[in-house]
Amino acid sequence: MANPDRPTSQRADSGPRRRRPKFLSSLAGFGVTFGAMFKRPITESYPENPGPVKPRYHGRHQLNRYADGLEKCIGCELCAWACPADAIYVEGADNTEEQRFSPGERYGRVYQINYLRCIGCGLCVEACPTRSLTMTNHYEMADDNRADLILEKHQLLAPLQEGMTPAPHPRAEGSTDADYYRGNITSEGLRKLPITDVSK
């Protein structure tokens, strides 16, 4: 039983409801269309002239090289372990003096990224200990074939720049793998560091 002392509020459905004429409902629906008719059109000439991309945009991945052309990937598989979508597959192999692809003991013999699974989170980039894996601004990756969206190592490797020699090849003369990790390698070879006099 309702409390007689409690003030009753008017219900939303009480009383006659005012009905809007049907033609006014149609005009309200076309309000956005009519408003856009008198605005200056924004024409984008895509794909002939694609617009700029933000510098921090996470696009297609890239496997980077050192300045002499050796690969930065050491086949550690940390990127594959960090991927929440299980989109990366890596097989490592040992380097030899006759076949050296990276300055360390191992290199990535097989490297695949399945862009049907990749969510572009960038966790693989954070997990990479040698900064081998980065994400570029390239975003045009649509395809009509699922198999073409699984990129292999040769598709992900960064292009050779001037002064680089394609792997495999020996390390720079007189260098160790630590020199590569410390950034002491240039396209000409081992950077000669100034000798400091510790006696002073």
HELIX and SHEET records of a PDB file:
HELIX    1   1 LYS A   22  GLY A   29  1                                   8    
HELIX    2   2 GLY A   31  MET A   37  1                                   7    
HELIX    3   3 LEU A   78  ALA A   82  1                                   5    
HELIX    4   4 LEU A  123  ALA A  127  1                                   5    
HELIX    5   5 ARG A  146  LEU A  149  5                                   4    
HELIX    6   6 LYS A  153  LEU A  156  1                                   4    
HELIX    7   7 ASP A  177  TYR A  181  1                                   5    
SHEET    1   A 2 HIS A  61  LEU A  63  0                                        
SHEET    2   A 2 LEU A 133  MET A 135 -1                                        
SHEET    1   B 3 ILE A  88  ASP A  94  0                                        
SHEET    2   B 3 ARG A 106  ASN A 114 -1                                        
SHEET    3   B 3 ILE A 150  LEU A 151 -1                                        
SHEET    1   C 2 ILE A 185  THR A 186  0                                        
SHEET    2   C 2 GLY A 189  LEU A 190 -1                                        
END                                                                             
